[in-house]
Amino acid sequence: MLSQPADKWAILRRLRSLSDRGWTQSLPVGVFIIHHPEGIFLFDTGQSPCCNDAGHAPWASFLSNFLAEFTISEEDSIVKLLAKQGIKPSDFKAIVLSHLHDDHAGGLEDLVSEAPDVPIYVSQEHWKAFGENPLLASFQGASPNHWPKDFSPRIINFEDKAIGPWKQSYSLTADGGIVVVDTSGHVPGHISIIIKGQTAEHKPATYFLPGDATYGITPLSKEEPDGINDDPLRALQSLKLIKEYARQTDVVILPSHDPDTPRLLAESVVFREARP
């Protein structure tokens, strides 16, 4: 499930994931706090600490439960982790979801109960695929039964504003410091974020938050999409766009599930494509 060489036969890639009962090392579930002069933004919300409770997941998500196991406690809830950073859910200007899979939107229910007025963003394509089709979303690893009541997120409609190799983008801030780009493939309408920011030493830096466009730096370098998506060729194209952006711009890439991401962030490690 972590990655496979790209080919057009999505069903074969899924069968490989299902038949391989070996496990990776433990992988993190990353969320990102983005501080900007216009306010504080949250990218993804993590997994719910209730995810292992009987009856929590919809019956249709059995396939996702077969492919992943989560070790998580109540202390790992997004609200409690934010409190350790001195942040309340109501402090956020906006919450941006890369997509609605449980490990990226599982904390949404708790956040909205604490701060119902904070806007939540998803892409138009993803909302049409998952939000308007809850049964499909359940089969694909989401839990619509735990989305906020009457969930109606703000929809990202991309504009014809090029950034790097992407012909379209969506700016979350007036200064273009936080920009959303399409990285579909893992799921329809998956999005990533580009941040024009600073290092810990206050030097200019560009950060790229790929969500699940890639599970780690190694599969990105090898151009191997995850093994469970429905559109491996589109996922591959997203990887190629990310790498092309990295060739054009010095960028720190921070995958949500790479154990090395905290170090990459702390040291502002610029992505360099591995050479043969």
TORPAPA-646528 format. One record per residue (C-alpha): residue number from 1; residue in three letters; x, y, z. Coordinates in nm, 4 decimals. Each point is the difference from the previous one (the first is absolute). Last residue first. Example, Ala and Ser with C-alpha at 12.3 -4.5 7.8 and 13.67 -1.06 7.14 Angstrom:
2
[rec 2; "SER"; [1.3670; -0.1060; 0.7140]]
[rec 1; "ALA"; [-0.1370; -0.3440; 0.0660]]
***
This chain:
276
[rec 276; "PRO"; [2.1222; 0.6920; -1.0090]]
[rec 275; "ARG"; [-0.0612; 0.3554; 0.1344]]
[rec 274; "ALA"; [-0.2333; 0.0642; 0.2879]]
[rec 273; "GLU"; [-0.2174; 0.3055; -0.0534]]
[rec 272; "ARG"; [0.0864; 0.2742; 0.2435]]
[rec 271; "PHE"; [-0.2624; 0.1248; 0.2406]]
[rec 270; "VAL"; [0.1159; 0.2915; 0.2159]]
[rec 269; "VAL"; [0.0498; -0.0906; 0.3660]]
[rec 268; "SER"; [-0.1369; 0.2771; 0.2219]]
[rec 267; "GLU"; [0.1810; -0.1500; 0.3022]]
[rec 266; "ALA"; [-0.3039; -0.0102; 0.2278]]
[rec 265; "LEU"; [-0.2349; -0.0783; -0.2899]]
[rec 264; "LEU"; [0.2048; -0.2831; -0.1479]]
[rec 263; "ARG"; [0.0572; -0.1296; 0.3519]]
[rec 262; "PRO"; [-0.3726; -0.0088; 0.0795]]
[rec 261; "THR"; [-0.0687; -0.1585; -0.3438]]
[rec 260; "ASP"; [0.2327; -0.2973; 0.0488]]
[rec 259; "PRO"; [-0.2750; -0.2405; 0.1090]]
[rec 258; "ASP"; [-0.1764; 0.0686; -0.3335]]
[rec 257; "HIS"; [-0.3792; -0.0165; 0.0254]]
[rec 256; "SER"; [-0.1048; 0.3629; -0.0548]]
[rec 255; "PRO"; [0.2634; 0.0679; -0.2650]]
[rec 254; "LEU"; [0.2042; 0.3187; 0.0617]]
[rec 253; "ILE"; [0.1783; 0.1303; -0.3107]]
[rec 252; "VAL"; [0.2457; 0.2857; 0.0610]]
[rec 251; "VAL"; [0.0291; 0.1927; -0.3264]]
[rec 250; "ASP"; [0.2780; 0.1619; -0.2019]]
[rec 249; "THR"; [-0.1956; 0.0932; -0.3108]]
[rec 248; "GLN"; [0.0016; -0.1055; -0.3657]]
[rec 247; "ARG"; [0.1242; -0.3552; 0.0517]]
[rec 246; "ALA"; [-0.2259; -0.0376; 0.3038]]
[rec 245; "TYR"; [-0.2951; 0.1135; -0.2110]]
[rec 244; "GLU"; [0.0875; -0.2690; -0.2527]]
[rec 243; "LYS"; [0.0088; -0.2538; 0.2815]]
[rec 242; "ILE"; [-0.3471; 0.1001; 0.1164]]
[rec 241; "LEU"; [-0.1287; -0.0086; -0.3572]]
[rec 240; "LYS"; [0.1459; -0.3479; -0.0540]]
[rec 239; "LEU"; [-0.1632; -0.1261; 0.3183]]
[rec 238; "SER"; [-0.3343; 0.1410; -0.1143]]
[rec 237; "GLN"; [0.0403; -0.1737; -0.3363]]
[rec 236; "LEU"; [0.0621; -0.3269; 0.1822]]
[rec 235; "ALA"; [-0.3239; 0.0416; 0.1931]]
[rec 234; "ARG"; [-0.1791; 0.0596; -0.3309]]
[rec 233; "LEU"; [0.1497; -0.3213; -0.1334]]
[rec 232; "PRO"; [-0.0827; -0.1873; 0.3199]]
[rec 231; "ASP"; [-0.3710; 0.0901; -0.0105]]
[rec 230; "ASP"; [-0.2026; -0.2079; 0.2439]]
[rec 229; "ASN"; [0.2475; 0.0203; 0.2888]]
[rec 228; "ILE"; [0.1143; -0.2929; 0.2152]]
[rec 227; "GLY"; [0.3657; -0.0482; -0.0832]]
[rec 226; "ASP"; [0.1320; 0.3465; 0.0769]]
[rec 225; "PRO"; [0.1750; 0.1667; -0.2912]]
[rec 224; "GLU"; [0.3587; -0.0931; -0.0938]]
[rec 223; "GLU"; [0.2005; 0.2815; -0.1567]]
[rec 222; "LYS"; [0.3249; -0.1354; 0.1489]]
[rec 221; "SER"; [0.0814; 0.3355; 0.1608]]
[rec 220; "LEU"; [-0.3587; 0.0351; 0.1197]]
[rec 219; "PRO"; [0.0014; -0.3557; 0.1322]]
[rec 218; "THR"; [0.3146; 0.0882; 0.2012]]
[rec 217; "ILE"; [-0.1228; 0.3364; 0.1296]]
[rec 216; "GLY"; [-0.3095; -0.1488; 0.1579]]
[rec 215; "TYR"; [-0.3676; -0.0894; -0.0240]]
[rec 214; "THR"; [-0.0437; 0.1968; -0.3202]]
[rec 213; "ALA"; [-0.3020; 0.1945; -0.1202]]
[rec 212; "ASP"; [-0.1190; -0.0931; 0.3475]]
[rec 211; "GLY"; [0.0332; 0.3476; 0.1522]]
[rec 210; "PRO"; [0.2513; 0.1711; -0.2293]]
[rec 209; "LEU"; [0.0968; 0.2923; 0.2271]]
[rec 208; "PHE"; [0.2606; 0.2017; -0.1909]]
[rec 207; "TYR"; [0.2162; 0.2567; 0.1772]]
[rec 206; "THR"; [0.1846; 0.2970; -0.1477]]
[rec 205; "ALA"; [0.2667; 0.1772; 0.2024]]
[rec 204; "PRO"; [0.1180; 0.3527; 0.0758]]
[rec 203; "LYS"; [0.2438; 0.0178; 0.2954]]
[rec 202; "HIS"; [-0.1387; 0.0671; 0.3454]]
[rec 201; "GLU"; [0.2418; -0.2426; 0.1722]]
[rec 200; "ALA"; [-0.2897; -0.2385; 0.0705]]
[rec 199; "THR"; [-0.0574; 0.0063; -0.3750]]
[rec 198; "GLN"; [-0.2372; 0.2430; -0.1631]]
[rec 197; "GLY"; [-0.3148; -0.0078; -0.2089]]
[rec 196; "LYS"; [-0.1468; -0.0315; -0.3464]]
[rec 195; "ILE"; [-0.2328; -0.2926; 0.0504]]
[rec 194; "ILE"; [-0.1199; -0.2389; -0.2719]]
[rec 193; "ILE"; [-0.2964; -0.2202; 0.0925]]
[rec 192; "SER"; [-0.1231; -0.3312; -0.1398]]
[rec 191; "ILE"; [-0.3375; -0.1106; -0.1285]]
[rec 190; "HIS"; [-0.1779; -0.3284; -0.0765]]
[rec 189; "GLY"; [-0.2840; 0.0599; -0.2463]]
[rec 188; "PRO"; [-0.0555; -0.3633; -0.0914]]
[rec 187; "VAL"; [0.1860; -0.2305; 0.2390]]
[rec 186; "HIS"; [0.3637; -0.1046; 0.0117]]
[rec 185; "GLY"; [-0.0019; 0.1323; -0.3530]]
[rec 184; "SER"; [-0.0552; 0.3710; 0.0404]]
[rec 183; "THR"; [0.2739; 0.2470; 0.0900]]
[rec 182; "ASP"; [-0.1834; 0.3283; -0.0661]]
[rec 181; "VAL"; [0.1643; 0.3110; 0.1419]]
[rec 180; "VAL"; [-0.0806; 0.2171; 0.3042]]
[rec 179; "VAL"; [0.2003; 0.3147; 0.0744]]
[rec 178; "ILE"; [0.1077; 0.1531; 0.3299]]
[rec 177; "GLY"; [0.2197; 0.3112; -0.0326]]
[rec 176; "GLY"; [-0.2016; 0.1361; -0.2905]]
[rec 175; "ASP"; [-0.0185; 0.3441; 0.1664]]
[rec 174; "ALA"; [-0.3778; -0.0018; 0.0343]]
[rec 173; "THR"; [-0.0012; -0.3397; 0.1661]]
[rec 172; "LEU"; [-0.1628; -0.3333; -0.0876]]
[rec 171; "SER"; [0.1198; 0.0193; -0.3590]]
[rec 170; "TYR"; [-0.1451; -0.2507; -0.2438]]
[rec 169; "SER"; [0.2023; -0.1469; -0.2857]]
[rec 168; "GLN"; [-0.0121; -0.0715; -0.3713]]
[rec 167; "LYS"; [0.2623; -0.0574; -0.2677]]
[rec 166; "TRP"; [0.2123; -0.2087; 0.2365]]
[rec 165; "PRO"; [0.3620; -0.0349; -0.1133]]
[rec 164; "GLY"; [0.1229; 0.2763; 0.2365]]
[rec 163; "ILE"; [-0.2971; 0.2093; 0.1021]]
[rec 162; "ALA"; [-0.2508; 0.0958; -0.2656]]
[rec 161; "LYS"; [-0.3076; 0.2045; 0.0804]]
[rec 160; "ASP"; [-0.2982; -0.1148; -0.2042]]
[rec 159; "GLU"; [-0.2160; -0.0496; 0.3087]]
[rec 158; "PHE"; [-0.0817; -0.3187; 0.1868]]
[rec 157; "ASN"; [-0.3369; -0.0317; 0.1668]]
[rec 156; "ILE"; [0.0478; -0.0931; 0.3634]]
[rec 155; "ILE"; [-0.3340; -0.0710; 0.1641]]
[rec 154; "ARG"; [-0.0860; 0.1165; 0.3482]]
[rec 153; "PRO"; [-0.1240; -0.2907; 0.2028]]
[rec 152; "SER"; [-0.3648; -0.0958; 0.0564]]
[rec 151; "PHE"; [-0.0288; -0.2596; 0.2746]]
[rec 150; "ASP"; [-0.3626; -0.0126; 0.1127]]
[rec 149; "LYS"; [0.1160; -0.1695; 0.3206]]
[rec 148; "PRO"; [0.3792; -0.0191; 0.0145]]
[rec 147; "TRP"; [0.1518; -0.3046; -0.1713]]
[rec 146; "HIS"; [-0.0083; -0.3084; 0.2167]]
[rec 145; "ASN"; [-0.2504; -0.2074; -0.1982]]
[rec 144; "PRO"; [0.1876; 0.1105; -0.3138]]
[rec 143; "SER"; [0.2876; -0.2225; 0.1106]]
[rec 142; "ALA"; [0.2568; -0.0123; -0.2812]]
[rec 141; "GLY"; [0.2047; -0.2944; -0.1233]]
[rec 140; "GLN"; [-0.0967; -0.0457; -0.3670]]
[rec 139; "PHE"; [-0.2995; -0.2228; 0.0675]]
[rec 138; "SER"; [-0.1330; 0.2682; 0.2335]]
[rec 137; "ALA"; [0.0501; 0.2763; -0.2572]]
[rec 136; "LEU"; [-0.1872; -0.2110; -0.2552]]
[rec 135; "LEU"; [-0.2913; -0.0251; 0.2438]]
[rec 134; "PRO"; [0.0218; 0.3715; 0.0774]]
[rec 133; "ASN"; [-0.0343; 0.1062; -0.3651]]
[rec 132; "GLU"; [-0.0543; 0.3782; -0.0093]]
[rec 131; "GLY"; [0.2845; 0.0643; 0.2431]]
[rec 130; "PHE"; [0.2287; -0.2618; -0.1545]]
[rec 129; "ALA"; [0.0247; 0.0530; -0.3778]]
[rec 128; "LYS"; [-0.1738; 0.3397; -0.0252]]
[rec 127; "TRP"; [0.1864; 0.1214; 0.3075]]
[rec 126; "HIS"; [0.3283; -0.1192; -0.1462]]
[rec 125; "GLU"; [-0.0522; 0.1791; -0.3303]]
[rec 124; "GLN"; [-0.0969; 0.3254; 0.1721]]
[rec 123; "SER"; [0.3021; -0.0036; 0.2258]]
[rec 122; "VAL"; [-0.0365; 0.0029; 0.3763]]
[rec 121; "TYR"; [0.0052; 0.2955; 0.2402]]
[rec 120; "ILE"; [-0.1297; 0.0307; 0.3562]]
[rec 119; "PRO"; [-0.1074; 0.3370; 0.1401]]
[rec 118; "VAL"; [0.0216; 0.0523; 0.3791]]
[rec 117; "ASP"; [-0.3494; 0.0782; 0.1290]]
[rec 116; "PRO"; [-0.0665; -0.3280; 0.1804]]
[rec 115; "ALA"; [0.3055; 0.0329; 0.2274]]
[rec 114; "GLU"; [-0.0019; -0.2594; 0.2804]]
[rec 113; "SER"; [-0.2492; -0.2419; -0.1608]]
[rec 112; "VAL"; [0.1674; 0.0724; -0.3335]]
[rec 111; "LEU"; [0.3387; -0.1090; 0.1310]]
[rec 110; "ASP"; [-0.1343; -0.3195; 0.1549]]
[rec 109; "GLU"; [-0.1767; -0.1105; -0.3211]]
[rec 108; "LEU"; [0.2941; 0.0954; -0.2194]]
[rec 107; "GLY"; [0.2521; -0.2155; 0.1808]]
[rec 106; "GLY"; [-0.0479; -0.2931; -0.2369]]
[rec 105; "ALA"; [0.0533; 0.2145; -0.3115]]
[rec 104; "HIS"; [0.3517; -0.0997; -0.1035]]
[rec 103; "ASP"; [0.0220; -0.3500; 0.1494]]
[rec 102; "ASP"; [-0.3656; -0.0579; -0.0825]]
[rec 101; "HIS"; [0.0285; 0.0703; -0.3727]]
[rec 100; "LEU"; [-0.1668; 0.3295; -0.0871]]
[rec 99; "HIS"; [0.2617; 0.1692; -0.2167]]
[rec 98; "SER"; [0.2817; 0.2553; 0.0239]]
[rec 97; "LEU"; [-0.2218; 0.1753; 0.2519]]
[rec 96; "VAL"; [0.0495; 0.3697; 0.0742]]
[rec 95; "ILE"; [-0.1082; 0.1487; 0.3325]]
[rec 94; "ALA"; [-0.0426; 0.3771; 0.0144]]
[rec 93; "LYS"; [0.0732; 0.3135; 0.2042]]
[rec 92; "PHE"; [0.0798; -0.2196; 0.2952]]
[rec 91; "ASP"; [-0.0085; 0.1301; 0.3568]]
[rec 90; "SER"; [-0.3417; -0.1584; 0.0620]]
[rec 89; "PRO"; [0.1665; -0.3423; 0.0069]]
[rec 88; "LYS"; [0.2066; 0.1173; 0.3003]]
[rec 87; "ILE"; [0.3776; 0.0249; -0.0254]]
[rec 86; "GLY"; [0.2569; -0.0009; 0.2824]]
[rec 85; "GLN"; [0.2114; -0.2657; -0.1692]]
[rec 84; "LYS"; [-0.0991; -0.2578; 0.2634]]
[rec 83; "ALA"; [-0.3590; 0.1080; -0.0639]]
[rec 82; "LEU"; [0.0459; -0.0938; -0.3677]]
[rec 81; "LEU"; [0.0885; -0.3561; 0.1004]]
[rec 80; "LYS"; [-0.3077; -0.0149; 0.2227]]
[rec 79; "VAL"; [-0.2322; 0.1187; -0.2775]]
[rec 78; "ILE"; [0.1595; -0.2283; -0.2604]]
[rec 77; "SER"; [-0.0489; -0.3103; 0.2129]]
[rec 76; "ASP"; [0.3259; -0.1764; 0.0847]]
[rec 75; "GLU"; [-0.0646; 0.0094; 0.3750]]
[rec 74; "GLU"; [-0.3057; -0.2187; -0.0621]]
[rec 73; "SER"; [0.2340; -0.2682; -0.1279]]
[rec 72; "ILE"; [0.1125; -0.1168; -0.3439]]
[rec 71; "THR"; [0.1562; -0.3086; -0.1545]]
[rec 70; "PHE"; [-0.1621; -0.0346; -0.3391]]
[rec 69; "GLU"; [-0.0108; -0.3057; -0.2254]]
[rec 68; "ALA"; [-0.0236; 0.0205; -0.3786]]
[rec 67; "LEU"; [-0.0909; -0.2190; -0.2951]]
[rec 66; "PHE"; [-0.2843; -0.2056; 0.1481]]
[rec 65; "ASN"; [-0.1607; 0.3081; 0.1542]]
[rec 64; "SER"; [0.0048; 0.1636; -0.3416]]
[rec 63; "LEU"; [-0.1830; -0.2973; -0.1501]]
[rec 62; "PHE"; [-0.2613; -0.0049; 0.2773]]
[rec 61; "SER"; [-0.1017; 0.3600; -0.0783]]
[rec 60; "ALA"; [-0.3498; -0.0968; -0.1124]]
[rec 59; "TRP"; [-0.1037; -0.0911; 0.3545]]
[rec 58; "PRO"; [0.0428; 0.3599; 0.1113]]
[rec 57; "ALA"; [0.2802; 0.0550; 0.2525]]
[rec 56; "HIS"; [-0.0784; 0.0629; 0.3657]]
[rec 55; "GLY"; [-0.1975; -0.3183; 0.0590]]
[rec 54; "ALA"; [0.2533; -0.1549; 0.2326]]
[rec 53; "ASP"; [0.2605; 0.2555; 0.1054]]
[rec 52; "ASN"; [0.3275; -0.0009; -0.1948]]
[rec 51; "CYS"; [-0.0562; 0.3431; -0.1575]]
[rec 50; "CYS"; [-0.0936; 0.1603; 0.3319]]
[rec 49; "PRO"; [0.3298; 0.1924; 0.0219]]
[rec 48; "SER"; [-0.1127; 0.1670; -0.3254]]
[rec 47; "GLN"; [0.2703; 0.0286; -0.2648]]
[rec 46; "GLY"; [0.1682; 0.3206; -0.1088]]
[rec 45; "THR"; [-0.1519; 0.3421; -0.0675]]
[rec 44; "ASP"; [0.1351; 0.1105; -0.3372]]
[rec 43; "PHE"; [0.1816; 0.3276; -0.0714]]
[rec 42; "LEU"; [-0.0762; 0.2497; 0.2749]]
[rec 41; "PHE"; [0.0253; 0.3758; -0.0581]]
[rec 40; "ILE"; [0.0943; 0.2747; 0.2455]]
[rec 39; "GLY"; [-0.0706; 0.3623; -0.0886]]
[rec 38; "GLU"; [0.0473; 0.2713; -0.2629]]
[rec 37; "PRO"; [0.3668; 0.0487; 0.0966]]
[rec 36; "HIS"; [0.0538; -0.3740; -0.0566]]
[rec 35; "HIS"; [0.0671; -0.2907; 0.2345]]
[rec 34; "ILE"; [-0.0618; -0.3409; -0.1563]]
[rec 33; "ILE"; [-0.0779; -0.2919; 0.2300]]
[rec 32; "PHE"; [0.0513; -0.3348; -0.1715]]
[rec 31; "VAL"; [-0.1509; -0.3424; 0.0599]]
[rec 30; "GLY"; [0.1944; -0.3237; -0.0313]]
[rec 29; "VAL"; [-0.1052; -0.3588; 0.0593]]
[rec 28; "PRO"; [0.3291; -0.1715; 0.0741]]
[rec 27; "LEU"; [0.1157; -0.3320; -0.1434]]
[rec 26; "SER"; [0.0870; -0.3136; 0.1943]]
[rec 25; "GLN"; [0.2343; -0.2170; -0.2047]]
[rec 24; "THR"; [-0.1701; -0.1552; -0.2986]]
[rec 23; "TRP"; [-0.2094; -0.3134; 0.0311]]
[rec 22; "GLY"; [-0.0016; -0.3318; -0.1824]]
[rec 21; "ARG"; [-0.3400; -0.1405; -0.0929]]
[rec 20; "ASP"; [0.0517; 0.0350; -0.3749]]
[rec 19; "SER"; [-0.3103; -0.1390; -0.1707]]
[rec 18; "LEU"; [-0.2098; 0.3110; 0.0516]]
[rec 17; "SER"; [0.2648; 0.2406; -0.1248]]
[rec 16; "ARG"; [0.0721; -0.2147; -0.3037]]
[rec 15; "LEU"; [-0.3728; -0.0227; -0.0718]]
[rec 14; "ARG"; [-0.0243; 0.3788; 0.0122]]
[rec 13; "ARG"; [0.2799; 0.0348; -0.2527]]
[rec 12; "LEU"; [-0.1712; -0.2501; -0.2269]]
[rec 11; "ILE"; [-0.3278; 0.1937; 0.0221]]
[rec 10; "ALA"; [0.1732; 0.3280; -0.0875]]
[rec 9; "TRP"; [0.1268; -0.1362; -0.3307]]
[rec 8; "LYS"; [0.1569; 0.3081; -0.1589]]
[rec 7; "ASP"; [0.3492; -0.0582; 0.1316]]
[rec 6; "ALA"; [0.2117; 0.1853; 0.2528]]
[rec 5; "PRO"; [0.2650; -0.1845; 0.1962]]
[rec 4; "GLN"; [-0.1388; -0.0676; 0.3462]]
[rec 3; "SER"; [-0.0212; 0.2038; 0.3189]]
[rec 2; "LEU"; [-0.1084; -0.0110; 0.3647]]
[rec 1; "MET"; [-0.2925; -0.2359; -0.0692]]
***
